[in-house]
């Protein structure tokens, strides 16, 4: 009977603000933003890994799974060194949700060195 009850249960990834735009920033600064991720599902949420376009962007994942109803902070950094003008980075998380891939985004306009 327990397996029947557990069949429809899923983890759900929820972020109230899944995109963040930094103010204009001079090249060479490492930016940080913290996203708050909540599990709105009925099973533990796992943030297994992440992918980004370049190693200038990093995400720091929680070590433990996120229990239903709980929230965690996920810090994302972006190194502006060698970057110029408008930058738009998508962070793709591999999860155990129905969608399997969940996304967050950061944006910034970088003022280059002269």
Phi, psi and omega in degrees: 000324180299323181293328177292318180293325182280348186299317184274359183279136179217154172279146178228128181270121179228129174227118184303319178235097184275358178228142179222132177249120176284156172292164177310137187223141176285143178305141178105351181269140173264118181267150177227141172218144178248121173264142176258119181253130179242141174268106180264009180266191182253002177235158178300139179265132177244125170263098191282312181199179177215160176229143176223166182288328181213164182283006174286343181245131180226148175236143181247106187275150175293147181284330182254158175291159183260119182289156178306132179086349182266158178237153174224160175260133176242112180275135176238135177241153177222120179269116184278356180302127180080006180251151180214145176066209189288127178239134182225113183240130176255133176251119182254117182262132171275125186226178174257024176280172179300322180285339181073321179242127177240147188235143169233160184219142172235149181222149177198149172257116185261127177273114185288158172299149178263000000 
